[in-house]
Structure formats: C-alpha cells, structure tokens
Amino acid sequence: MSRHSKVHSALLAAIGLGIFAGAAPAAPPAGAPAELKIAVVAFLSGPASGPFGIPSRNAADVWIEKINREGGIGGVKVVPVFTDEAGPADKVVTEFRRLALDEKVAAVMGYISSANCLAVPPVADELKVLTIESDCGTDRVFEEAKHPYVFRTNSHTVIDGVGAARYVLSLHPDIKTIAGINQDYAWGRDSWAVFQRSMRQLKPDVQVVDALWPKLFAGEYSAEISKLLVEKPTVIFTSFWGGDLVTFAGQAKARGLFDESMVVVNNTGADIKDIAPGVLIGSRGPNGIVTPDMEKNPLRKEFIELYRQKYGLAKNNYIAHGAYHYVQALQGLRAAYEKAIKAAGRWPTTEQVAAAFEGLEFDTPSGRVAMTIGGGHQAVQPAGYAVLKYDPALGVNVFSEIRMFPAKCVNPPDGMKSLDWIDRGFPGAQC
Amino acid sequence: MRLLLVVALDGLTYASWLFLVSAGLTFTYGVLRVLNLAHGNLYALGAYLGATLVLSYAATGYTPALAYGLLFVAAVVVGLVVGPLIERVFLRRVYSRDEEVQLLLTFSISLILEDVVKLVWGVNPIFADMPYTYLGRVRLGGINYAWYPFLLTAIALAVGGLLWLVVTRTRLGKVLAAVIADREVSLTLGINVPRVYTWAFTAGAVLAALGGALTAPMFSLAPGVGAEVLVTSFAVIAIGGLGSIGGAALGSIIVGLARSAAVYFFPELDLFAIYLIMALVLLFRPQGLFGEIEVRRI
C-alpha cells in the first residue's frame, strides 16, 4: 500500500468513525444500571400459546433486539427474561414475585389472560414494580381500582364490542335479531355483555334470541350450531379465539350457518385464513389486519419485516394481534423511560418512570396510542372491522368494507365505567 | 316434535364421539385396573398423525374418499407403536404398587407426550377438515347436518359391537375375563398374563388414537387438546362405571343427550350439565351405573 493510499484509508476511517460516533447513542445518564432487565410474560405452553403467547414472545424478542441495536433505552441495553404465563392465577402471581424479588427486573410486561391482569396489579403495587399489561381484554383493571405502578398499553375489550355493534349496524341498519355464542369464562361473558348492551342502545328494538355458553376448548359445537340454524338470528356474535374459533368456523361452514346468519368475530388473528368468507372480523384493535394508514406507518413495515426475518411468515399470512400488543408495550416503556430521563436529568426512579407514563402518547406499528383513560394508565385505540372476502387470484381471504371507529367513538371518557357509559347511551362519544 | 328430533340427533352424534374417546379408557381400566392419565395424549397423537396424513394426502390431489382409510392407519400406527412401549417399559413395573404411584406414572407420561406433540407438530393449530366437508350435508328436522358425525355414529356402533363380540363370544374374551377375575389363578392356569396386559393396553391405545384420528377432521388441533378430552371421558366412565364398555356406551348417551338438552333449554348450564349428571349418579351409585363394587382382597 502506498503512503498516499494509507493516508487516504486513515482519513476515510476517521471520517467513518466520526460518522458512527455521531450516530452512536449518547452515553447513559448518571445512575444508569449496566442493563435494563425486563420480564416478558406470555403463554409459552397450553392452548393459548399457539395463537397468542408464542407470537407475542417472538415479537417482543425481535423488538428488543431492534431497541438494543439502536442503543437500548436511554443508552442502557434491554435484557428480556421470558416467562411462561401458563397455570392458575396464583401461580402467575408467585411467578411475578419471583421476577421482582429474585430476578430483580426493572419492569414486568405481558399477560394475555384477563384473570392474570386482575390478579397481578395488587402485587405490583405492593412490590412497587413497574408493570405493563400488554394484551388482556378485561375492562375491570382500572375501573375497579387505582394501580399507581400498573399501565396497560392496549385498549380493553370495550372497543371490540362497541366497534362490532357499530360496524354491524353500519352495514345492515335493519337488523332484527341477534344471538351470541361465547366461551363460558370471563372473556366470553365480558365480550357478549359489551356487544349486546351496545346493540340494545344503538338499536333498541333489536331482539336477543339466544346466548350460548359452550365451555372453553369444547371443540364440539353440533348442538349449538343446530340451535342457531333453527333460530336463524340476523347476527351471531362470537368472541371465540384460536383453535375454538377455527373449529367452530369449520363446523358452521359445513352446515351452512354462514349462509343463514351474519357472523361477527371480535378476536381474529393469524387464523383468518381458516374462516369462511362473508364473516365480519375484528382483531382486538387496529392490529395488523385492520390498521389506519397502514401503508404510511414505517414502524408497522419494520415490525413485519423483522418478524418475518427471524421467525418466518407465510405469504399473505398475518401476525397475531398479541404480537402487535407486545411491541406496543415496549414502545410505551421506551417512551416513558426517555421522557423520565429527560425530566430527571439522570436515570429515573420507578416512580419517575410511572409519572412519565401517565397520559403518555407514543407511536406503534398499530398507529398512535394514547394513555388517556384509567387516570392516564389505560390506553385507548380505534376499533377496526372488515368483512372477509375470498380473492381467487391470490387464493386467500382478503378484507373488504374496512371501517375504523376513532378511539373516542368506542372508548368511555376517563373516569366512567364502560358498561355505565354504554347503558347511558355513549355520552361524549365522537364518531 | 321437530325440536325434540334435533335435540336427539345432536345428543346422539355427540354421544358417539364421547363413546369413541372413552371406550379405550374404560377398556384399559377394566383389564389392567390402571387409570391411564396419558389416554388423552394417545388421543392427541392419533389426531395429529391422522391430520398430518390427511393433509399430506390432500396435497396429492387424489380422491378424498381414501383419506378416511388414513385416519384408521394413523390410529393403528400410534396404538401399535406407543401402546406396547408404555406398557412394557413403564406400566409393567407398577402393577403391584399403590394406585397413587400408577397415577403419577401415567401423569408423567402424559406430560412427556404433551411435549412430544409440541416438538413434532409445533404449537400452531392444524385443521384437516377435508374428510368432514367431503361427505357434504343432509337436511333433517328442517336444518342442515354434516354427514360426517353420522359416520362417527356408525363407527362407534361398529367399535362397540366389536368389543362386545370379542369380550363375550371369543376365547380371547374368556381369557380377559379370567385375568380380570384373578391374575394369579390365571397365571397358574397357563395364561400368559403379561402378554394379555400388553395386548389389552395396546387395544386401549388404538381405541384412544382412533377417537383422536376420527375427531381430527372436526376439530382444529392445538396443544392441550388431549387434556380436555380426558376430563370429559372421566365424566362418561364415572357415570357408566369404571371398566364397563356397556357403561361407557350408556354414559356417553346420557351425557350427550344431557348436554344437547342443556344447549336447547338451559344454555347457561351447558358447562355444568355433564357434571351435574355425574354428581347425581355418583350420589346414588358411587360405583357408576354398570360398575361393580370391588371387594378388597387382603
């Protein structure tokens, strides 16, 4: 190498270093830990692992890698501790204590089951551990109590039921009768309560002809389908998910139920490929399938690409909504820490991060999320619904009649309980 | 009248499915006196293998009619491979031990097999509904029914009939009766009791896997599918009486009709109906409808 080229190389290297030094994250603020340990709790075994838990865990994994590539949170590397949510609520609470006291995590995020989302907050407050509930649906978490250390970065299930009712009526305003088939546990009961009460408010002359309650994972729905075929309600609402949804859809399709009644599902995900065309679908918020301005959202594109690269994704397949919710939680956590660091001028305490989290707004792959209800601890999002339509050219189900209902149209105002809001005729709703 | 017809049809088709999944459990208990907690996992293995074979076959584009044969192939393969393995390697060591030890062993096998399913087939739902939809539908009582559940009813009747014939009309049946009545005396009479146990357990495993394989076209398969079935099967054989094939048949019909009636007349009790019936039966006949009171030998 000539002297000239050596100088040239050194100069280029210096410029390169300079550029990278400029792009490198700022040094961690005073008092920063060596690493930020975050527990990520999701179903890694059992029937909820396939449709929700494992895609959620995988999403958190790729997003934490991305955050670390960008310098971590406040310059500190994020280290996930993946934990299985399976088991009864008391086991999940014990596991939470272990994460807090033994693993000494800075924050816990996750929880798909509503039962766990209700069981964990009192312990989170007791141990003063920042907790971000990431996917569960129950509206009771902040409507029945205040939890200073707990936040939920996805909308509760009220948007799914209110959105379904508004969507059904926007397509067919002359509906006469409705029926429900929902799994007999909290999610099914809550979902049906919100939907049928919303329908009664929006169209008082609608008649509820039936409410069926098969047990969770029943798998055999002959009698239920027969009864629905006999009753022929105009609309059938279901909150089935995962294997139960696919099984019900398969058995119902074989018997022509979708030809007799309009079926609306509030909780679809990657399973839409197995659902009959003509079914109305929602996806627990504007996640993946029905998203506002989806082509204009760079985070959405980036997330899908990162997920596809590491965990694979078949063409025309969809990532489960739980996965979007977990990325949302990480975006919220990151935004809260960055705001708290800026305010404190040093590494913040848990209380300072919690204060920064209240009322926060941040961007996610599912659009902008605002923590505006539950005293600033509960996120609101718009509700999106669509009709499944088979596309023979693509050979898969696609979406038609997509409608978005703004967050203020499908969420109660801060301080009002969801069911009271519905029963009082949605005061303050802006649709 | 029309409603009663629909309730009866739904109840009986559900009963057929229940019988298919619980016959093997009660048969195994009848001969070996071991309650096999891994029964649901054998069911799951049959279901997953059946679904895999059907999906692979469907991809070839040949006539769907042959797919039904593949479901039986799956059941026999699972039963013949896993059945003797569990009986010879594990169960044989605990026949003389307490029931708690036997239960713990079969529960451990159940946990291992649950993970085997996840390792082999992953956690995403698998649905091979071609055999279910291919048969089409029929109009009865003014509504559409799929033909497939009626095929299950025919198979359940055939399986029940075959078991009854074997137990009551063949030499093998007499040997089984002798082994059930007294293992030691049977040994002295020259009966190869360990071999009878292996075959009986294998037959139970084939029945479990057959229940699973025939269910695969109706159900989306996901991890944990076996555990759900096991609980319902327990209710059926507790009502009918542990170890009784006739009891399993009657238990299935009672549970099937009760659930169907509950869906129609008391949908709030859908989940509860099966266990209410079980509690009532056990209250008045703790040994189940066809069960025998066992005299404890000292």
Chai-1 contact restraints between the chains, C-beta under 6 A:
chainA,res_idxA,chainB,res_idxB,connection_type,confidence,min_distance_angstrom,max_distance_angstrom,comment,restraint_id
A,G46,B,G224,contact,1.0,0.0,6.0,A-B,restraint_1
A,P47,B,A222,contact,1.0,0.0,6.0,A-B,restraint_2
A,P47,B,G224,contact,1.0,0.0,6.0,A-B,restraint_3
A,S49,B,V123,contact,1.0,0.0,6.0,A-B,restraint_4
A,G50,B,V123,contact,1.0,0.0,6.0,A-B,restraint_5
A,G50,B,N124,contact,1.0,0.0,6.0,A-B,restraint_6
A,G50,B,P125,contact,1.0,0.0,6.0,A-B,restraint_7
A,G50,B,A222,contact,1.0,0.0,6.0,A-B,restraint_8
A,I54,B,V123,contact,1.0,0.0,6.0,A-B,restraint_9
A,D184,B,L271,contact,1.0,0.0,6.0,A-B,restraint_10
A,L212,B,P267,contact,1.0,0.0,6.0,A-B,restraint_11
A,W213,B,P267,contact,1.0,0.0,6.0,A-B,restraint_12
A,W213,B,D270,contact,1.0,0.0,6.0,A-B,restraint_13
A,P214,B,D270,contact,1.0,0.0,6.0,A-B,restraint_14
A,K215,B,L271,contact,1.0,0.0,6.0,A-B,restraint_15
A,F217,B,E228,contact,1.0,0.0,6.0,A-B,restraint_16
A,G219,B,F219,contact,1.0,0.0,6.0,A-B,restraint_17
A,S222,B,D10,contact,1.0,0.0,6.0,A-B,restraint_18
A,S222,B,T13,contact,1.0,0.0,6.0,A-B,restraint_19
A,S222,B,Y14,contact,1.0,0.0,6.0,A-B,restraint_20
A,A223,B,D10,contact,1.0,0.0,6.0,A-B,restraint_21
A,A223,B,S260,contact,1.0,0.0,6.0,A-B,restraint_22
A,A223,B,V263,contact,1.0,0.0,6.0,A-B,restraint_23
A,E224,B,V263,contact,1.0,0.0,6.0,A-B,restraint_24
A,S226,B,V6,contact,1.0,0.0,6.0,A-B,restraint_25
A,S226,B,D10,contact,1.0,0.0,6.0,A-B,restraint_26
A,S226,B,I143,contact,1.0,0.0,6.0,A-B,restraint_27
A,K227,B,V263,contact,1.0,0.0,6.0,A-B,restraint_28
A,K227,B,Y264,contact,1.0,0.0,6.0,A-B,restraint_29
A,L229,B,I143,contact,1.0,0.0,6.0,A-B,restraint_30
A,V230,B,I143,contact,1.0,0.0,6.0,A-B,restraint_31
A,G243,B,P125,contact,1.0,0.0,6.0,A-B,restraint_32
A,G243,B,S220,contact,1.0,0.0,6.0,A-B,restraint_33
A,G243,B,A222,contact,1.0,0.0,6.0,A-B,restraint_34
A,V246,B,P125,contact,1.0,0.0,6.0,A-B,restraint_35
A,V246,B,F127,contact,1.0,0.0,6.0,A-B,restraint_36
A,V246,B,S220,contact,1.0,0.0,6.0,A-B,restraint_37
A,T247,B,F219,contact,1.0,0.0,6.0,A-B,restraint_38
A,T247,B,S220,contact,1.0,0.0,6.0,A-B,restraint_39
A,G250,B,D129,contact,1.0,0.0,6.0,A-B,restraint_40
A,A254,B,Y132,contact,1.0,0.0,6.0,A-B,restraint_41
A,A254,B,T133,contact,1.0,0.0,6.0,A-B,restraint_42
A,A254,B,A146,contact,1.0,0.0,6.0,A-B,restraint_43
A,R255,B,N144,contact,1.0,0.0,6.0,A-B,restraint_44
A,R255,B,A146,contact,1.0,0.0,6.0,A-B,restraint_45
A,G256,B,N144,contact,1.0,0.0,6.0,A-B,restraint_46
A,D274,B,F127,contact,1.0,0.0,6.0,A-B,restraint_47
